[in-house]
Amino acid sequence: MKKIILSLLAAVLCGLGASAQRFQLPDASKAPGEIRVLCIGNSFTYVHDTDVMLRQIAQSQGVNIQIGKFLAGGYTFGGHLKNENSRKAVEFGGYDIAFLQDQSSNPARYARDKDRQVYDDFKALKENVKAYSPDCKVFLERTWGYSGSENAQGFGTCENLDKYLKKGTRKMARKAHTKISPIGAAFVKASAQRPDIKLLGPDDHHQSLEGAYLKACVNYLVITRRPFSGEVDCCGVDPETAAFLRKVAGRTVLGK
């Protein structure tokens, strides 16, 4: 009974968190060697503060990352284009890397239903980023499949949703000449090898602490393109589990 109550409480808290917002700009002055990262997305980024984990992991590896962000629960790229704080984050400019994360099933709908608006909004947001940060490398995040929301958002199963997310993200990135952060691919690999590690929370939708850590590891490797070394911040994750997730991230991004 106690476990059931705790699970229900966690689900409620996760649901509350999914409607929140996070807005932050980097410091005005940029330090030598600093990497400036823009994060635009929603609860698939801010639940368990994956962007904060990214910075902590980087710091433990001697890499200085400063983050600008606007994250809002349920937001699509179209919503970000209309939001004043999202525009402020983009227009701050000077970013080296941008991670753009759409509403959790939009890329899948683009692939299956040919929803043109999904791509048009992504392209417009990407062009806005490049207008204020011309040298920025833009990454479209491939997020993960899930089954905990209305029949997997109408895709039937987690696996089917993931299949279309992969296809849609790839097509959108190729068409807009951007890169992909393969987070969903890492989730699939980790779940296949260690199904005992729950990458999704009690709602079977949002990332668990472990899922957030895996996402942060993937994005760190996407930025640096070099393997982890020495002591790496585990960000509250069990050290053995964290080490496994880092290995999966390395195989997914670097092939080793």
Rosetta blueprint (number, residue, H / E / L):
1 M L
2 K H
3 K H
4 I H
5 I H
6 L H
7 S H
8 L H
9 L H
10 A H
11 A H
12 V H
13 L H
14 C H
15 G H
16 L H
17 G H
18 A L
19 S L
20 A L
21 Q E
22 R E
23 F E
24 Q E
25 L L
26 P L
27 D L
28 A L
29 S L
30 K L
31 A L
32 P L
33 G L
34 E L
35 I E
36 R E
37 V E
38 L E
39 C E
40 I E
41 G E
42 N L
43 S H
44 F H
45 T H
46 Y H
47 V L
48 H L
49 D L
50 T H
51 D H
52 V H
53 M H
54 L H
55 R H
56 Q H
57 I H
58 A H
59 Q H
60 S H
61 Q L
62 G L
63 V L
64 N L
65 I E
66 Q E
67 I E
68 G E
69 K E
70 F E
71 L E
72 A E
73 G L
74 G L
75 Y L
76 T L
77 F H
78 G H
79 G H
80 H H
81 L H
82 K H
83 N L
84 E H
85 N H
86 S H
87 R H
88 K H
89 A H
90 V H
91 E H
92 F H
93 G L
94 G L
95 Y L
96 D L
97 I E
98 A E
99 F E
100 L E
101 Q L
102 D L
103 Q L
104 S L
105 S L
106 N H
107 P H
108 A H
109 R H
110 Y H
111 A H
112 R H
113 D H
114 K L
115 D L
116 R H
117 Q H
118 V H
119 Y H
120 D H
121 D H
122 F H
123 K H
124 A H
125 L H
126 K H
127 E H
128 N H
129 V H
130 K H
131 A H
132 Y H
133 S L
134 P L
135 D L
136 C L
137 K E
138 V E
139 F E
140 L E
141 E E
142 R L
143 T L
144 W L
145 G L
146 Y L
147 S L
148 G L
149 S L
150 E H
151 N H
152 A H
153 Q H
154 G H
155 F L
156 G L
157 T L
158 C H
159 E H
160 N H
161 L H
162 D H
163 K H
164 Y H
165 L H
166 K H
167 K H
168 G H
169 T H
170 R H
171 K H
172 M H
173 A H
174 R H
175 K H
176 A H
177 H L
178 T L
179 K E
180 I E
181 S E
182 P L
183 I H
184 G H
185 A H
186 A H
187 F H
188 V H
189 K H
190 A H
191 S H
192 A H
193 Q H
194 R L
195 P L
196 D L
197 I L
198 K L
199 L L
200 L E
201 G L
202 P L
203 D L
204 D L
205 H L
206 H L
207 Q E
208 S L
209 L H
210 E H
211 G H
212 A H
213 Y H
214 L H
215 K H
216 A H
217 C H
218 V H
219 N H
220 Y H
221 L H
222 V H
223 I H
224 T H
225 R L
226 R L
227 P L
228 F L
229 S L
230 G L
231 E L
232 V L
233 D L
234 C L
235 C L
236 G L
237 V L
238 D L
239 P H
240 E H
241 T H
242 A H
243 A H
244 F H
245 L H
246 R H
247 K H
248 V H
249 A H
250 G H
251 R H
252 T H
253 V H
254 L L
255 G L
256 K L
